Amino acid sequence: MKEENMGLYSYKLHNINEEHKGAYKEKDLRLMTTFQLREICDREKLVKSIVNPLDKEELIRLIMKYRGEKDYRLINFFNEGGLERIEKFIKKSEKHIAKNKTIDYPGKLTIYEEIDLDIYDDYVLKSTEELCEGNVLLVDDSYRVCTVFNIKKIKIENGFTYYLTKGKSVAAFESESRHYSLLLFSEKDSELLFKIYTGESTLSEKVMTIKSLPILQFEIKQLNETVTPLAIDFGTSNTTAGIYIDKEIFNSETVEERIKLIKIMDTTQDVLKITPLIPSIVAIEQIKDGNIKYSFGYDAMKISQKRYLDDGLTIFYDIKRWVSDFEKEEKVIDSNETSTFIKRKDIIKAYLLHIISLADQRFKCKFKKIYISCPSKQRFKFHTLFKEILSDYVVESENILEESVAVLYNTVSELIEKNKYIQGEWYKALIIDCGGGTTDLSGCSFNIKNNRISYELNIETSYENGDTDFGGNNLTFRIMQFIKILMADALSKRDMTIKKAIVDEFNKDIFRSIDKYGISELYSSLNKEYEKAEEIIPTKFQVYETRSKEDYCKVRSNYYFLFDLAERVKKKFFSNPDLLNITLTSSISKEAQDNTILFDKWKLSYMNNGNLKIVKEAPSILLNIYEVTTLIKGDVYNIIRKFLNKLYKNDELYDYSLIKLTGQSCKVEIFRDALKEFIPGKIIEVNRSKRASEEEYELKLACIKGALRYLYDKNFGYADINIQSKTPTLPYIVTAFTHTGEEKVLIKGKEIKKGTISRFADKIILKLYLKSLDNTIKYEYAYNFRREELEKTDAKTIGNLYPNINQHETDNIENNEVKFFAWVEEDLWGFYVLAVLRQDEELYVGKEKFFYFENDEWEKNFFDGLK
């Protein structure tokens, strides 16, 4: 029974005991009047409140939520006895075979065991008349059903294309007769086949008109295992994957011939768009009998866009960050409100297996060798996780490239191809990688020699700096702040001049303002207005966890709605440099142009007399490129300044031959402008493609292409590659306070790798403080010293067990003194703390404890419900 306390309007779903419950399609409901829709609600016991009755759109959503049926019911899953039931029905039915004069179709069909037949296999049906999406039977000459295909209708710019597809779990077999036909049905009969397949219908026969298309050949093949490695670039926002082609002769010298990337369809778009970027997003679709059904990438995004306001279903947007604490469990909920707990590493595993399955499908082979690039600073941890969760595969760990080195290798390969290098000369490069959630700075030195039998490449690399709190999501959030303020202002009719007032706050030399006053001062007014807007359009859904489920879901919907809208604005502006303004509107118009972004107003709620009310008349918002670039300019300059200011002051920047920007966020022109404050523009390489900018992925693809070029050169023996990775520079300080209040540095960047601090022997909680190199406190750790955990020992044993502790450091411990030893563990990207006590001239050691430098507690997370 649904709660009645549902704000200004409500409904409750009665217990339905009747044998018959209606099922309705959205396209049919949209043809009905409001009166007819209310009649359906009454008949189906979907009772709405008499206060503020639901309008037509809300009635449709209510009916679809509880009695909705998918528009096209496709047989693309396994059902016990399903094919047999269809075959029995087809053989008994009276069949009128219509002559085919309109459909052009493939004469040969090949499918592979264990993988789907998808649109990428390019089995196209061409027809002079419109076809409907539905089920297609493959039968032999005695109407034995060999398998079931589907027709998938895909919108392209000038019309529709019809593809023949098939789910991998639908049974298939070859017939001895070898005479095959495809049977096409009307929409109604196709749905009947679905019901017979699932057992919903027991109809034994029917008169049907069928189109029969004879097939010359049908073949089922097995997937063969390949030794070619599958390379994966696991990103915060998007993941890419691909292979190098195992041959030496190509029709041209283009990289695209040697490298093949997995490409997928963006299912969130109305018009067909194929992209190599796979969003690193996971949705929990169904939890049943302890098993979890996931959706990934664009399919997960589509679920997010289509879900109802009060759906609690879980969607994860930031799974790469989980690697720092992959054993932690997450609570997950599906659309039926079923919940369970699952470890983060299992969700990451499911996502990576999905990527591998896409590769199997696209390249028609089974991959066993997996090659995943990783961040410099957490190389060990990433590969510990990957080897554990992908235990059925051979995960390369010896010759793995760090992400920054993969980017550099892509550049080195281009220099070789274009012959733009001097034999044996050393070059220095800085690589700034701004991804979706983090930004990293890496330094590299390299030289190239063209020897008699191969190229010799010597590469030295080091991680120099990083910011786990800055990435493309920061830029999206700034735009979201602006949109939320403008939306709230329009809904409340509070201050119609707020837009001009905000932009005027940035009417200054932003770069010099940050140099003088810092970043916080620049954005203080914007942040204050954003907090005011929270009173009208709340987005901090974590605050609503203890309130009604309806309010929580509405506030959560507000945040994701606005963040998604801001992301669309960012992508549209920065993929099209000629675009000057964008209109955000919920009103569908035939005159809608390229500069219009349509949004679903039903996902937005606002405060009205203390109640959250769904927006019915959504305001239209006009944004221009000047406003958006002005908003994000300070953030971009601040991160560049953080990375380069010290190098600039020390006159070290001119030692670099090139500074390379990589990562999708770096295509924003402001990055180049910010860099020009420190270096000449001619040594900045952004690697922009000559293709239309709207289709440009080069910045994101630099890493995966570099990894694949490396594998190609190494496996063919074209290059003798020597890579030396220096110990990553630690961008943190760890401190503690003495009893006199003096702050003591225990660990600091490259300079101090270990330290000690002492206390009087008692039950002690030692507080340790993690700071950035600019002395900003990031996090507070606590080490609990407990006497009951102590074990008697001696100085020699301590020295043998802990090489970071020297004997003279334990010899000088006095009676009743506890000395805490802290030391860096670079491989794990964290540090250990160990307590040693001297009591009655004897030494006792406590339990060592490990602390990660980066964790969920302090890293900025735009999806934590507190923004």
NORTASUL-V794032 format. One record per backbone hydrogen bond with DSSP energy under -0.5 kcal/mol. NH is the residue of the N-H (numbers start at 1). CO is the residue of the C=O. E is the energy in kcal/mol with one decimal. If there is no record, write none. Layout:
{{NH & CO & E} {NH & CO & E}}
This chain:
{{6 & 4 & -1.8} {9 & 6 & -0.8} {12 & 47 & -1.4} {14 & 12 & -0.8} {14 & 45 & -1.4} {16 & 14 & -0.5} {17 & 15 & -0.7} {21 & 19 & -0.5} {24 & 67 & -2.7} {29 & 25 & -2.2} {30 & 26 & -2.0} {31 & 28 & -1.2} {32 & 29 & -1.6} {37 & 33 & -2.1} {38 & 34 & -2.2} {39 & 35 & -1.9} {40 & 36 & -1.9} {41 & 37 & -2.1} {42 & 38 & -2.3} {43 & 39 & -2.6} {44 & 40 & -2.8} {45 & 42 & -1.0} {46 & 41 & -2.9} {47 & 12 & -1.4} {47 & 45 & -1.0} {49 & 10 & -2.4} {52 & 50 & -0.6} {53 & 50 & -0.5} {59 & 55 & -2.4} {60 & 56 & -2.3} {61 & 57 & -2.0} {62 & 58 & -2.4} {63 & 59 & -2.5} {64 & 60 & -2.7} {65 & 61 & -2.0} {66 & 62 & -1.5} {67 & 63 & -3.2} {68 & 64 & -1.0} {69 & 24 & -2.5} {74 & 72 & -1.0} {76 & 74 & -1.3} {82 & 79 & -2.5} {85 & 81 & -2.0} {86 & 82 & -2.0} {87 & 83 & -2.6} {88 & 84 & -2.3} {89 & 85 & -2.0} {90 & 86 & -2.9} {91 & 87 & -2.4} {92 & 88 & -1.5} {93 & 89 & -1.8} {94 & 206 & -1.2} {95 & 93 & -0.6} {96 & 94 & -0.5} {96 & 208 & -3.4} {97 & 95 & -0.7} {98 & 96 & -0.7} {98 & 210 & -3.2} {101 & 99 & -0.7} {104 & 102 & -0.5} {104 & 126 & -4.1} {109 & 217 & -2.7} {111 & 219 & -2.5} {113 & 221 & -2.7} {115 & 112 & -1.2} {117 & 166 & -2.5} {118 & 116 & -0.6} {121 & 118 & -1.9} {122 & 119 & -1.5} {124 & 122 & -1.1} {125 & 162 & -3.1} {126 & 104 & -3.2} {126 & 124 & -0.6} {127 & 125 & -0.5} {128 & 102 & -1.3} {134 & 151 & -0.7} {136 & 149 & -2.9} {137 & 183 & -1.6} {138 & 147 & -2.3} {139 & 137 & -0.6} {139 & 181 & -2.5} {140 & 144 & -1.5} {141 & 179 & -0.6} {143 & 140 & -1.9} {145 & 143 & -0.5} {146 & 138 & -3.3} {146 & 144 & -0.6} {147 & 138 & -1.1} {149 & 136 & -3.4} {150 & 165 & -3.0} {151 & 134 & -2.4} {152 & 150 & -0.6} {152 & 163 & -2.8} {153 & 151 & -0.5} {154 & 152 & -0.6} {154 & 161 & -3.0} {156 & 159 & -3.0} {159 & 156 & -1.4} {161 & 154 & -2.8} {162 & 125 & -0.8} {163 & 152 & -2.8} {163 & 161 & -0.5} {164 & 123 & -3.1} {165 & 150 & -2.7} {165 & 163 & -0.6} {166 & 117 & -2.5} {170 & 167 & -1.4} {173 & 146 & -1.2} {180 & 178 & -0.7} {180 & 215 & -0.9} {181 & 139 & -2.3} {182 & 213 & -2.8} {183 & 137 & -3.0} {183 & 181 & -0.5} {184 & 182 & -0.6} {184 & 211 & -2.9} {185 & 135 & -0.5} {190 & 186 & -2.6} {191 & 187 & -1.9} {192 & 188 & -1.7} {193 & 189 & -2.2} {194 & 190 & -1.7} {195 & 191 & -2.1} {196 & 192 & -2.3} {197 & 193 & -2.7} {198 & 194 & -2.2} {199 & 195 & -0.9} {200 & 195 & -1.7} {201 & 195 & -1.6} {208 & 94 & -2.9} {208 & 206 & -0.6} {210 & 96 & -2.8} {210 & 208 & -0.6} {211 & 184 & -2.2} {212 & 98 & -0.8} {212 & 210 & -0.6} {213 & 182 & -2.8} {213 & 211 & -0.5} {214 & 212 & -0.6} {215 & 180 & -2.6} {216 & 107 & -1.8} {217 & 107 & -1.6} {219 & 109 & -2.3} {221 & 111 & -2.8} {221 & 219 & -0.5} {224 & 364 & -0.5} {226 & 366 & -2.5} {230 & 369 & -2.7} {231 & 229 & -0.6} {231 & 242 & -2.4} {232 & 371 & -2.8} {233 & 240 & -3.2} {234 & 232 & -0.7} {235 & 233 & -0.8} {239 & 278 & -2.9} {240 & 233 & -1.8} {242 & 231 & -2.1} {243 & 260 & -2.6} {245 & 258 & -3.0} {247 & 245 & -2.3} {250 & 248 & -0.5} {257 & 254 & -1.0} {258 & 254 & -0.8} {258 & 255 & -0.8} {259 & 255 & -2.2} {260 & 243 & -2.8} {262 & 241 & -2.8} {264 & 275 & -3.0} {266 & 273 & -2.8} {267 & 265 & -1.3} {269 & 266 & -1.5} {272 & 155 & -3.6} {275 & 264 & -2.7} {278 & 239 & -2.5} {278 & 276 & -0.6} {279 & 277 & -0.7} {280 & 237 & -2.6} {281 & 279 & -2.0} {282 & 316 & -2.1} {283 & 295 & -2.9} {284 & 314 & -2.6} {285 & 283 & -0.9} {285 & 293 & -2.1} {286 & 293 & -1.7} {288 & 286 & -0.5} {288 & 291 & -2.7} {291 & 288 & -2.4} {293 & 286 & -3.4} {294 & 292 & -0.6} {295 & 283 & -2.0} {297 & 279 & -0.5} {297 & 281 & -2.0} {299 & 296 & -1.3} {300 & 296 & -0.8} {301 & 297 & -2.0} {302 & 298 & -2.5} {303 & 299 & -1.9} {304 & 300 & -2.0} {305 & 301 & -2.1} {306 & 302 & -2.2} {307 & 303 & -1.7} {311 & 308 & -1.8} {314 & 333 & -2.8} {316 & 282 & -3.3} {319 & 280 & -0.7} {321 & 318 & -0.9} {322 & 319 & -0.9} {323 & 320 & -1.6} {324 & 321 & -1.4} {325 & 322 & -2.3} {326 & 323 & -0.8} {328 & 325 & -1.2} {330 & 342 & -2.9} {332 & 340 & -2.9} {334 & 338 & -2.2} {335 & 285 & -0.8} {337 & 334 & -1.8} {340 & 332 & -1.9} {342 & 330 & -2.2} {344 & 328 & -2.8} {345 & 326 & -1.9} {346 & 343 & -0.8} {347 & 343 & -1.3} {348 & 344 & -2.4} {349 & 345 & -2.2} {350 & 346 & -2.1} {351 & 347 & -2.0} {352 & 348 & -2.6} {353 & 349 & -2.7} {354 & 350 & -1.6} {355 & 351 & -1.8} {356 & 352 & -2.4} {357 & 353 & -2.5} {358 & 354 & -2.1} {359 & 355 & -1.8} {360 & 356 & -2.4} {361 & 357 & -2.1} {362 & 358 & -2.7} {363 & 359 & -2.6} {364 & 360 & -1.2} {365 & 360 & -0.8} {366 & 224 & -2.5} {367 & 365 & -0.6} {368 & 226 & -0.7} {370 & 368 & -0.6} {370 & 394 & -2.7} {371 & 230 & -2.9} {372 & 370 & -0.5} {373 & 232 & -1.7} {373 & 371 & -0.5} {374 & 401 & -1.0} {378 & 375 & -0.5} {379 & 376 & -1.0} {381 & 827 & -0.7} {382 & 378 & -2.6} {383 & 379 & -2.1} {384 & 380 & -1.9} {385 & 381 & -2.1} {386 & 382 & -2.7} {387 & 383 & -2.1} {388 & 384 & -1.3} {389 & 385 & -2.7} {390 & 386 & -2.0} {391 & 388 & -0.8} {393 & 390 & -1.9} {394 & 368 & -3.5} {395 & 393 & -0.9} {396 & 370 & -2.6} {396 & 394 & -0.7} {403 & 374 & -2.6} {406 & 402 & -2.4} {407 & 403 & -1.9} {408 & 404 & -2.2} {409 & 405 & -3.0} {410 & 406 & -1.7} {411 & 407 & -1.4} {412 & 408 & -2.8} {413 & 409 & -2.6} {414 & 410 & -1.6} {415 & 411 & -2.2} {416 & 412 & -2.1} {417 & 413 & -2.6} {418 & 414 & -2.3} {419 & 416 & -0.9} {420 & 415 & -2.7} {423 & 421 & -0.5} {424 & 448 & -3.2} {425 & 422 & -2.0} {427 & 446 & -3.0} {429 & 444 & -3.2} {430 & 658 & -1.9} {431 & 442 & -3.0} {432 & 430 & -0.5} {432 & 660 & -2.9} {433 & 431 & -0.7} {433 & 440 & -2.6} {434 & 432 & -0.7} {434 & 662 & -2.4} {435 & 433 & -0.8} {435 & 438 & -2.5} {439 & 467 & -1.9} {440 & 433 & -2.0} {441 & 465 & -3.1} {442 & 431 & -2.2} {443 & 462 & -2.7} {444 & 429 & -2.8} {445 & 460 & -2.8} {446 & 427 & -2.4} {447 & 458 & -1.7} {449 & 456 & -2.2} {451 & 449 & -1.1} {451 & 454 & -1.7} {455 & 718 & -2.5} {456 & 449 & -3.2} {457 & 455 & -0.5} {457 & 720 & -2.5} {458 & 447 & -1.8} {458 & 456 & -0.5} {459 & 457 & -0.5} {459 & 722 & -3.1} {460 & 445 & -3.2} {461 & 724 & -2.7} {462 & 443 & -2.3} {464 & 441 & -2.4} {464 & 462 & -0.6} {465 & 441 & -1.8} {467 & 439 & -3.0} {470 & 467 & -1.2} {472 & 435 & -3.0} {473 & 436 & -2.9} {474 & 471 & -1.2} {475 & 471 & -1.0} {476 & 472 & -2.0} {477 & 473 & -2.5} {478 & 474 & -2.0} {479 & 475 & -1.8} {480 & 476 & -2.5} {481 & 477 & -2.6} {482 & 478 & -1.7} {483 & 479 & -2.5} {484 & 480 & -3.0} {485 & 481 & -2.3} {486 & 482 & -2.3} {487 & 483 & -2.9} {488 & 484 & -2.8} {489 & 485 & -2.3} {490 & 486 & -2.2} {491 & 487 & -2.5} {492 & 488 & -2.2} {493 & 489 & -1.3} {494 & 489 & -1.2} {498 & 495 & -1.9} {501 & 497 & -2.1} {502 & 498 & -2.4} {503 & 499 & -2.2} {504 & 500 & -2.5} {505 & 501 & -1.0} {505 & 502 & -0.7} {506 & 502 & -0.5} {506 & 503 & -1.4} {507 & 504 & -1.6} {508 & 506 & -2.5} {510 & 508 & -1.5} {513 & 509 & -2.3} {514 & 510 & -2.1} {515 & 511 & -2.0} {516 & 512 & -2.0} {517 & 513 & -3.3} {518 & 513 & -0.6} {518 & 514 & -1.5} {522 & 518 & -0.8} {523 & 519 & -1.5} {524 & 520 & -0.5} {524 & 521 & -0.8} {527 & 523 & -2.6} {528 & 524 & -2.0} {529 & 525 & -2.3} {530 & 526 & -2.1} {531 & 527 & -2.0} {532 & 528 & -1.9} {533 & 529 & -2.2} {534 & 530 & -1.0} {535 & 532 & -1.4} {536 & 533 & -1.4} {537 & 533 & -3.2} {538 & 536 & -0.5} {541 & 539 & -1.9} {542 & 865 & -2.1} {543 & 540 & -1.1} {543 & 865 & -0.6} {544 & 541 & -0.9} {545 & 542 & -1.4} {547 & 544 & -1.5} {552 & 548 & -2.4} {553 & 549 & -2.6} {554 & 550 & -2.1} {555 & 551 & -2.5} {556 & 552 & -2.5} {557 & 553 & -2.4} {558 & 554 & -2.1} {559 & 555 & -1.9} {560 & 556 & -2.2} {561 & 557 & -2.6} {562 & 558 & -2.5} {563 & 559 & -2.8} {564 & 560 & -2.3} {565 & 561 & -2.0} {566 & 562 & -2.4} {567 & 563 & -2.3} {568 & 564 & -2.1} {569 & 565 & -2.1} {570 & 566 & -2.6} {571 & 567 & -2.5} {572 & 568 & -2.4} {573 & 569 & -2.6} {574 & 570 & -2.4} {575 & 571 & -1.2} {576 & 572 & -0.6} {576 & 573 & -0.5} {579 & 576 & -2.0} {582 & 623 & -3.1} {583 & 595 & -2.8} {584 & 582 & -0.5} {584 & 621 & -3.4} {585 & 583 & -0.6} {585 & 597 & -2.3} {588 & 586 & -0.6} {592 & 589 & -1.6} {596 & 593 & -1.6} {597 & 583 & -3.0} {598 & 596 & -0.5} {599 & 585 & -1.8} {601 & 599 & -0.9} {603 & 600 & -1.7} {604 & 601 & -1.7} {606 & 613 & -2.7} {607 & 536 & -2.8} {608 & 611 & -3.2} {611 & 608 & -1.4} {613 & 606 & -3.1} {613 & 611 & -0.6} {615 & 604 & -2.9} {618 & 616 & -0.6} {621 & 584 & -2.3} {623 & 582 & -2.9} {623 & 621 & -0.5} {625 & 580 & -2.8} {628 & 624 & -1.9} {629 & 625 & -2.6} {630 & 626 & -2.2} {631 & 627 & -1.8} {632 & 628 & -1.6} {633 & 629 & -1.4} {634 & 630 & -0.6} {636 & 632 & -2.1} {637 & 633 & -2.5} {638 & 634 & -2.3} {639 & 635 & -1.7} {640 & 636 & -2.0} {641 & 637 & -2.9} {642 & 638 & -2.1} {643 & 639 & -1.7} {644 & 640 & -2.6} {645 & 641 & -2.3} {648 & 644 & -2.9} {649 & 645 & -2.6} {650 & 646 & -1.7} {651 & 648 & -1.4} {652 & 647 & -2.9} {653 & 647 & -0.8} {655 & 652 & -1.6} {656 & 653 & -1.7} {657 & 428 & -2.4} {658 & 428 & -1.4} {659 & 683 & -3.1} {660 & 430 & -3.2} {660 & 658 & -0.5} {661 & 685 & -2.7} {662 & 432 & -2.6} {663 & 699 & -1.7} {665 & 434 & -1.1} {666 & 434 & -0.5} {666 & 663 & -1.4} {667 & 664 & -1.5} {668 & 665 & -1.6} {671 & 668 & -1.9} {672 & 669 & -0.6} {673 & 669 & -1.8} {674 & 670 & -2.7} {675 & 671 & -2.2} {676 & 672 & -2.0} {677 & 674 & -1.1} {678 & 675 & -2.3} {679 & 675 & -2.3} {683 & 680 & -1.3} {684 & 681 & -1.5} {685 & 659 & -2.9} {685 & 683 & -0.6} {686 & 684 & -0.6} {695 & 692 & -1.9} {696 & 693 & -1.5} {700 & 697 & -0.8} {701 & 697 & -2.3} {702 & 698 & -1.0} {703 & 700 & -0.6} {704 & 700 & -0.5} {705 & 701 & -2.7} {706 & 702 & -1.9} {707 & 703 & -2.2} {708 & 704 & -2.2} {709 & 705 & -2.5} {710 & 706 & -2.2} {711 & 707 & -2.2} {712 & 708 & -2.4} {713 & 709 & -2.8} {714 & 710 & -2.5} {715 & 711 & -2.7} {716 & 712 & -1.7} {717 & 713 & -0.5} {717 & 714 & -0.6} {718 & 713 & -1.9} {719 & 713 & -1.2} {720 & 455 & -3.7} {721 & 719 & -0.9} {722 & 457 & -3.1} {722 & 720 & -0.6} {723 & 721 & -0.6} {724 & 459 & -2.9} {725 & 723 & -0.5} {726 & 461 & -3.2} {726 & 724 & -0.6} {729 & 463 & -3.3} {731 & 729 & -0.6} {733 & 771 & -2.7} {734 & 747 & -2.6} {735 & 769 & -2.2} {736 & 744 & -2.0} {738 & 742 & -2.8} {741 & 738 & -1.8} {744 & 736 & -3.8} {744 & 742 & -0.5} {746 & 734 & -2.9} {746 & 744 & -0.5} {747 & 734 & -1.8} {748 & 752 & -2.8} {749 & 732 & -2.4} {751 & 748 & -0.7} {752 & 748 & -2.5} {753 & 751 & -0.5} {755 & 822 & -2.5} {757 & 820 & -1.5} {759 & 818 & -2.3} {761 & 816 & -2.8} {764 & 762 & -0.9} {764 & 785 & -0.9} {766 & 764 & -0.6} {766 & 783 & -2.8} {767 & 765 & -0.6} {768 & 781 & -1.8} {769 & 735 & -2.8} {770 & 768 & -0.5} {770 & 779 & -2.9} {771 & 733 & -3.1} {771 & 769 & -0.5} {772 & 776 & -2.3} {773 & 731 & -0.8} {775 & 772 & -2.2} {778 & 770 & -3.6} {779 & 770 & -1.4} {781 & 768 & -3.2} {783 & 766 & -2.5} {784 & 782 & -0.6} {785 & 764 & -3.2} {785 & 783 & -0.6} {786 & 784 & -0.6} {789 & 786 & -1.3} {790 & 787 & -1.8} {791 & 845 & -2.0} {793 & 843 & -2.6} {798 & 794 & -2.2} {799 & 795 & -2.3} {800 & 796 & -2.1} {801 & 797 & -2.5} {802 & 798 & -2.7} {805 & 802 & -2.3} {806 & 804 & -0.6} {809 & 806 & -1.1} {810 & 806 & -0.8} {810 & 807 & -1.0} {811 & 807 & -2.7} {812 & 808 & -1.2} {813 & 810 & -1.4} {816 & 838 & -2.8} {817 & 814 & -1.6} {817 & 838 & -0.7} {818 & 759 & -3.0} {819 & 817 & -0.6} {819 & 836 & -3.0} {820 & 757 & -3.2} {820 & 818 & -0.5} {821 & 819 & -0.6} {821 & 834 & -3.1} {822 & 755 & -2.8} {823 & 832 & -1.8} {824 & 753 & -2.4} {825 & 830 & -3.0} {828 & 825 & -0.7} {829 & 825 & -0.7} {829 & 826 & -0.9} {830 & 825 & -1.4} {831 & 851 & -2.6} {832 & 823 & -2.5} {833 & 849 & -2.2} {834 & 821 & -2.3} {836 & 819 & -2.3} {837 & 844 & -3.1} {838 & 817 & -1.6} {839 & 837 & -0.5} {839 & 842 & -2.8} {842 & 839 & -2.0} {843 & 793 & -0.7} {844 & 837 & -2.8} {845 & 791 & -2.9} {846 & 835 & -3.1} {849 & 833 & -2.5} {851 & 831 & -2.9} {853 & 829 & -1.9} {854 & 829 & -0.5} {858 & 855 & -0.9} {859 & 855 & -2.0} {864 & 861 & -1.2}}
